[in-house]
Amino acid sequence: MRPACYITTPIYYVNGAPHIGHAYTTVAADVMARFKRLDGYDVFFLTGTDEHGQKVEQAAREAGLDPQTYTDGISADFQAMTRTMGASNDDWIRTTQERHKLSCTELWRRIAASGDIYLGHYEGWYAIRDEAFYDENELTTRPDGTKVAASGAPVEWVREPSYFFRLSAWQDRLLKFYEENPNFIAPTSSRNEVISFVRGGLNDLSISRTTFCWGVPVPDAPDHVMYVWLDALTNYITGCGFPDEDAPRWRFWPADIHFVGKEITRFHAVYWPAFLMSAGLKPPKRVSANGWWVVEGEKMSKSLGNVIDARDLVATYGLDQVRYYLLREKPFGGDGSIAYKGIASRINVELANDLGNLAQRSLSLIARNLGGVLPARGPVTEEDAVLLASAGALPDMVRAAMERQTFHEALDEVWKIIRAANGYIDRQAPWALNKTDRVRMAAVLRVMVDTIRAVATLLQPFMPTSMANMLEQLGVPEHARDIAALSAPLADGIHLPAPRGVFPRYVEPAA
């Protein structure tokens, strides 16, 4: 049986339309899922929508709709975005599904049985926009006297009956868990922030509300609904079949990677492992936080009219091109700026020229001078050996970067080979060898095919359609496109399809 690997996105909150940030996290998780499948794993990839809470109830009311109708529409839009971005998710979870309500109810009961839930009154500052409670020292006061959280969300003072989770009792156990699992939180900056937060002391967490009803009812307390974050985080075990621990998908728990936006790292790296361990369940293995995007150096906002829907980028530049740009342009854990000229440059310089032209001219020479027949490997020169060895080492280099979720480094390793291959073919000049040494020409072109095959194989998670096209032109059968297959050379003498361009250059439309 192949080893199991479970990868999730955060479930996206349905109080508004999907934007580039949602698409970015989805693409990153999809690239990771596709890579692990390529590397021999049995992958379960889950994404979906978070549909409960006061904020959703308010948004539905403002739209003149009941909450379920409202969430049905927004969830469908998120599903459409996910399909447009080429995600290969195995399931779509919605927190309004009955399977999820059953899962939340059982998790609550197990936490309560551990003695970590008690009834009291909550009194403090609450931000509806963040669905989060804040201490006084986490707030700033504006000149008009209103208080806001660090996120900019206004807070209001609330007092209501509430069930509490004894988070304060988990401080030492969480710190011990972080120490024993140094790779649990990435990147390092997020890990440091979480550890600092926990070391600063943890307060018990209000985990139910009575001032609205759009949520999962608390067991045996129908006037209460579960705090939206306890509800939302539970989706990750719902997807694995919880509470049925004999379900086929339960073998995937604990999750290998939760991909999250950096603004929700605390919920995933503090509250979630505490909830799970309290319930007697294993915590996830890793929480990988990504940074934010700005547009041309400015923060996205509706007022500026610069909020980007990734689907618009796909319509303009192409799906694989956008997927590549998003993970190439900046480190996954850091912030970055989307620049339209930068997208065009990545397409034209790196995809069309560096990679596309490399494959096109190599295959065109085979078609023109060798009748489209893949030549056998010839005697290997020192320069041949260097390039082939670098291509052979590429899977390990990419795998190491992918395990760290440093996608830009994985792509940089691939591009080192692409640049080396471009230098190699320029120096070897097989077009000139065609007139002086056809045996050597054939050997050079075989080196090129073997090198480009390694490159295209490892780029499949990032650009699946384009690389399937390229591998087809290289004569690689569909059953031989995983990483393990790279150890077996292509059969000599196979007939290659007619070469065709994979990456068209992007030309700015005339004004």
LOKOL-281104 format. One line per 3 residues: number of its first residue (from 1); their letters; for each residue y, z, x of C-alpha. Coordinates in steps of 0.001 Angstrom, whole numbers, plus 500000, padded with zeros to 6 digits. Example, Ala and Ser with C-alpha at 12.3 -4.5 7.8 and 13.67 -1.06 7.14 Angstrom:
2
1> AS> 495500:507800:512300  498940:507140:513670
END
This chain:
511
1> MRP> 500000:500000:500000  503461:499128:501268  505736:502101:502002
4> ACY> 508109:502988:499168  511882:502729:499430  514313:503774:496679
7> ITT> 517924:502567:496781  520663:503266:494223  524263:502440:493534
10> PIY> 526408:505018:491792  526290:504393:488077  529660:502942:487155
13> YVN> 531944:504747:484764  532706:502714:481643  536327:503669:481087
16> GAP> 537505:500282:482385  536486:496839:483589  534549:496302:486836
19> HIG> 536586:495536:489957  536016:494692:493610  535088:498273:494535
22> HAY> 532174:498275:492112  531032:494860:493324  531264:495951:496968
25> TTV> 528965:498931:496541  526547:496833:494480  526398:494121:497146
28> AAD> 525847:496682:499915  522978:498298:498033  521534:494888:497237
31> VMA> 521675:493784:500881  519879:496976:501883  517240:496502:499177
34> RFK> 516652:492883:500154  516410:493819:503831  513832:496528:503183
37> RLD> 511745:494104:501116  512030:491612:503978  510810:494354:506299
40> GYD> 507645:495065:504323  508713:497832:501935  507977:498242:498239
43> VFF> 511556:498645:497021  512913:500111:493802  516607:499310:493382
46> LTG> 518496:500993:490528  522014:500529:489208  523676:501054:485843
49> TDE> 526479:502682:483892  527721:506236:483306  528730:506369:479645
52> HGQ> 529464:509938:478589  532402:512287:478981  535818:513077:477593
55> KVE> 537461:510170:479386  535136:507661:477729  535593:509298:474354
58> QAA> 539369:508976:474742  539185:505353:475938  537011:504445:472960
61> REA> 539451:506098:470573  542371:504209:472129  540410:500964:471717
64> GLD> 539779:501756:468055  536012:501864:468546  533277:504433:468240
67> PQT> 532030:505557:471691  528649:503805:471504  530153:500435:470540
70> YTD> 532763:500830:473256  530215:501680:475938  527912:498852:474837
73> GIS> 530664:496347:475553  531752:497761:478906  528170:498215:480097
76> ADF> 527444:494571:479238  530443:493543:481356  529145:495564:484302
79> QAM> 525733:493966:483894  527387:490540:483944  529242:491462:487152
82> TRT> 525994:492634:488719  524295:489330:487920  527258:487329:489220
85> MGA> 527101:489184:492548  523438:488223:492937  522056:491764:492771
88> SND> 518264:492070:492768  518106:495413:490942  514761:496371:489414
91> DWI> 516197:498396:486536  519458:499049:484723  520069:502636:483654
94> RTT> 522465:503719:480911  523156:507387:480329  523157:506798:476568
97> QER> 519464:505804:476673  516952:508188:475134  514869:508279:478334
100> HKL> 517912:509658:480133  518672:512317:477543  515070:513557:477840
103> SCT> 515427:513650:481620  518690:515626:481478  517217:518099:479022
106> ELW> 514205:518797:481235  516318:519139:484380  518568:521635:482588
109> RRI> 515557:523654:481438  514130:523799:484966  517441:524905:486458
112> AAS> 517806:527521:483731  514261:528758:484390  515225:529325:488032
115> GDI> 517977:531712:486925  520825:529478:488118  522511:528964:484705
118> YLG> 524462:531588:482763  526898:531573:479819  530526:532525:480332
121> HYE> 534053:531227:479798  535731:528606:481907  539414:528990:482590
124> GWY> 541082:526738:485108  542470:523352:486048  540652:520252:484827
127> AIR> 541392:516552:485445  540154:514377:482601  540521:511230:484717
130> DEA> 538269:512607:487471  536017:514583:485117  536384:517345:487709
133> FYD> 537531:520954:487990  539956:521944:490762  541013:525169:492418
136> ENE> 544712:525995:492692  544680:525290:496439  543481:521725:495768
139> LTT> 546554:520864:493686  550133:519824:494362  553105:520331:492064
142> RPD> 555398:517406:491316  559189:517811:490946  558815:517738:487150
145> GTK> 556456:520720:487347  553228:518881:486537  550232:519565:488745
148> VAA> 548024:516836:490161  544800:516709:492159  544578:514991:495536
151> SGA> 543345:511875:493705  546666:511731:491841  545049:512659:488532
154> PVE> 547056:515084:486374  545319:518357:485569  545533:520623:482555
157> WVR> 544693:524279:482080  541634:524724:479891  539805:527760:478569
160> EPS> 536563:527410:476672  533026:528801:476505  530914:527234:479196
163> YFF> 527563:527428:480866  527805:527837:484622  525608:526796:487512
166> RLS> 525406:529445:490271  526680:527094:492950  528062:530049:494929
169> AWQ> 524507:531174:495628  523747:527858:497323  526299:527906:500139
172> DRL> 523984:529095:502920  521039:527050:501659  523124:523870:501589
175> LKF> 524502:524467:505093  520950:525020:506325  519873:521806:504585
178> YEE> 522673:519814:506267  521742:521274:509661  518073:520392:509219
181> NPN> 518911:516910:507896  521733:515612:510119  521466:512095:508658
184> FIA> 521792:513241:505051  525467:512234:504771  527061:509127:506271
187> PTS> 529457:508317:507773  530183:511243:510094  533672:511698:508633
190> SRN> 532191:512260:505159  529579:514616:506564  532262:516679:508277
193> EVI> 534345:516849:505096  531403:518030:503023  530350:520681:505520
196> SFV> 533930:521924:505769  534150:522117:501978  530921:524126:501690
199> RGG> 531833:526439:504569  535108:527175:502772  533138:528871:500000
202> LND> 531631:527605:496771  532551:528719:493283  530160:528637:490364
205> LSI> 530372:525306:488556  531108:524849:484869  528371:522540:483569
208> SRT> 529054:522331:479843  531962:521542:477530  532707:522367:473901
211> TFC> 536007:520518:473361  534352:517125:472854  530921:515925:471760
214> WGV> 530293:512619:473558  527552:513726:475900  524014:515036:476197
217> PVP> 523577:518206:474089  522692:521359:475984  519181:522560:475059
220> DAP> 519297:525287:472398  523121:525204:472388  524191:522230:470241
223> DHV> 527893:523135:470396  527825:522354:474132  527437:519015:475888
226> MYV> 526471:518758:479546  529144:518343:482184  529342:514626:482811
229> WLD> 528381:514922:486481  525179:516852:485786  524381:514173:483214
232> ALT> 525325:511248:485481  523562:512389:488646  520339:512875:486736
235> NYI> 520116:509091:486257  518529:508775:489690  515429:510688:488626
238> TGC> 515462:509214:485114  514963:505807:486699  511838:507117:488453
241> GFP> 510293:508266:485188  511308:511950:485197  510200:514240:483626
244> DED> 506856:512419:483808  505887:513107:487411  502736:511051:486898
247> APR> 504838:507955:486144  504203:505044:488562  507820:505069:489703
250> WRF> 507818:508761:490588  506306:507769:493942  509772:506471:494871
253> WPA> 511407:509908:494621  513195:511237:496640  515700:508408:496961
256> DIH> 516040:506919:500415  519727:506039:500010  522330:506809:497372
259> FVG> 525212:504382:497944  528453:505958:496661  532211:505567:496901
262> KEI> 533685:508107:499276  535637:509768:496454  532381:510977:494835
265> TRF> 530601:512126:497983  531052:515792:497088  529211:515424:493795
268> HAV> 526276:513678:495491  526112:515750:498665  526880:519235:497280
271> YWP> 526172:519489:493562  523227:517077:493385  520989:518597:496085
274> AFL> 521749:522063:494729  520772:521013:491168  517567:519411:492404
277> MSA> 516450:522217:494686  517210:524739:491944  514906:522740:489657
280> GLK> 512177:522655:492296  512685:518967:493104  513279:517298:496445
283> PPK> 516840:516213:497281  517606:512601:498261  517195:511607:501895
286> RVS> 520649:510117:502425  524041:509723:500778  525939:506783:502272
289> ANG> 529624:506667:501361  531701:503510:501503  535446:503198:501911
292> WWV> 538061:501565:499710  539620:498136:499581  543305:497373:499379
295> VEG> 544760:493915:498777  546966:492325:501411  547750:495851:502631
298> EKM> 548644:497255:499184  546587:499645:497076  545153:497993:493977
301> SKS> 546825:499019:490744  547253:497587:487267  551027:497965:487528
304> LGN> 551149:495742:490619  548806:493255:488972  546667:493038:492104
307> VID> 543374:494471:490833  540655:492060:491939  537606:491148:489910
310> ARD> 535010:490037:492447  533844:487386:490007  537154:485587:490501
313> LVA> 536543:485541:494257  533051:484142:493697  534466:481375:491494
316> TYG> 536952:480457:494237  534956:480845:497444  531254:480950:496485
319> LDQ> 528831:483852:496037  527209:483998:499453  530559:483535:501136
322> VRY> 532032:486529:499278  528964:488687:499918  529229:487866:503621
325> YLL> 532963:488541:503778  532741:491928:502066  530199:493296:504529
328> REK> 531553:491511:507609  535217:492361:507250  535177:496145:507712
331> PFG> 532892:499042:508589  531069:500196:505470  532315:503770:505642
334> GDG> 535943:502854:506338  538797:501373:504346  539797:497731:504595
337> SIA> 542257:495172:503310  541276:491986:501500  543312:489041:502758
340> YKG> 542780:485647:501169  543480:483843:504425  540913:486113:506037
343> IAS> 538252:485045:503550  538994:481373:504249  538902:482007:507991
346> RIN> 535522:483750:507846  534145:480854:505807  535508:478071:507977
349> VEL> 535128:479600:511441  531973:481683:511183  529964:480166:508349
352> AND> 530887:476473:508311  531506:476045:512048  529535:478654:514010
355> LGN> 526387:478731:511872  526518:475727:509559  527441:473241:512245
358> LAQ> 524871:474717:514650  522057:474111:512158  523398:470751:511005
361> RSL> 523703:469169:514423  520335:470528:515618  518484:469233:512561
364> SLI> 520386:465959:512557  519271:465308:516138  515650:465934:515116
367> ARN> 516025:463616:512123  517721:460875:514108  515807:461011:517394
370> LGG> 512408:462498:516488  511820:460992:513074  512375:464364:511377
373> VLP> 509216:465796:512962  509351:469327:514394  508576:469043:518112
376> ARG> 506139:471289:519945  507399:473943:522343  507801:472473:525791
379> PVT> 507927:474090:529223  510307:477047:529021  513238:477203:531419
382> EED> 514987:480410:532350  517825:479641:529946  515335:478875:527170
385> AVL> 513606:482192:527809  516863:484153:527652  517855:482695:524266
388> LAS> 514356:483023:522788  514068:486613:524003  517418:487460:522430
391> AGA> 516312:485895:519143  513022:487791:519379  514869:491089:519844
394> LPD> 517162:490412:516895  515003:492067:514171  515036:495410:515973
397> MVR> 518784:495186:516601  519531:494367:512976  517059:496968:511676
400> AAM> 518755:499738:513676  522182:498805:512303  520883:498532:508756
403> ERQ> 519305:501988:508927  522801:503314:509723  524334:501137:506965
406> TFH> 526611:499632:509612  526394:496212:508018  529207:494753:510113
409> EAL> 527280:495696:513265  524128:494028:511930  526117:490850:511332
412> DEV> 527738:491118:514733  524277:491225:516360  523337:488055:514492
415> WKI> 526565:486344:515499  525959:487159:519148  522832:485001:518894
418> IRA> 524679:482274:516996  527390:482134:519660  524766:482146:522410
421> ANG> 522914:479299:520678  526111:477273:520386  526736:477754:524105
424> YID> 523129:476831:524863  523161:473539:522948  526516:472575:524460
427> RQA> 525161:473118:527969  521802:471466:527329  523392:468490:525525
430> PWA> 520243:467140:523835  522209:464087:522651  522549:463110:526302
433> LNK> 518955:464060:527117  517838:461546:524511  518762:458847:527005
436> TDR> 517440:460509:530160  514645:462979:529322  513282:462874:525783
439> VRM> 510599:465461:526556  513279:467946:527554  515399:466956:524558
442> AAV> 512504:467795:522257  511948:471144:523984  515627:472045:523610
445> LRV> 515637:471182:519918  512513:473295:519358  514269:476242:520988
448> MVD> 517155:475657:518592  514891:475595:515534  513109:478800:516558
451> TIR> 516420:480545:517222  518053:479421:513992  514931:480469:512096
454> AVA> 515317:484055:513337  519003:484005:512409  518442:482566:508935
457> TLL> 515570:484965:508235  517685:488019:509015  520711:486725:507121
460> QPF> 518737:486303:503881  519732:489735:502492  523417:488890:502937
463> MPT> 523358:485251:501797  520076:484682:499949  520746:481251:498431
466> SMA> 522319:479709:501530  519635:481022:503844  516839:479862:501543
469> NML> 518427:476414:501819  518578:476664:505604  514998:477941:505970
472> EQL> 513775:475105:503778  515471:472597:506086  513843:474319:509075
475> GVP> 510428:473782:507520  509749:477473:506906  507457:477908:503876
478> EHA> 508432:480528:501310  505499:482800:502223  506683:482931:505856
481> RDI> 510266:484098:505389  509896:487825:506015  510474:489603:509314
484> AAL> 506788:489962:510143  506341:486184:509860  508710:485626:512776
487> SAP> 505869:486597:515123  503972:483430:514140  505542:480165:515351
490> LAD> 506080:477236:513004  503374:474586:513122  504120:471697:515448
493> GIH> 504534:468269:513913  505599:469267:510423  508011:466908:508704
496> LPA> 511404:468465:508056  513518:467669:504987  516628:465565:505454
499> PRG> 519367:467845:506822  522316:468655:504623  525305:470925:505000
502> VFP> 524912:474527:503881  528470:475850:504121  531293:473523:503027
505> RYV> 534666:474255:504554  537156:475946:502269  540290:473897:501618
508> EPA> 543237:475609:500004  544130:473839:496726  547385:471934:496786
511> A> 550260:473847:495252
END
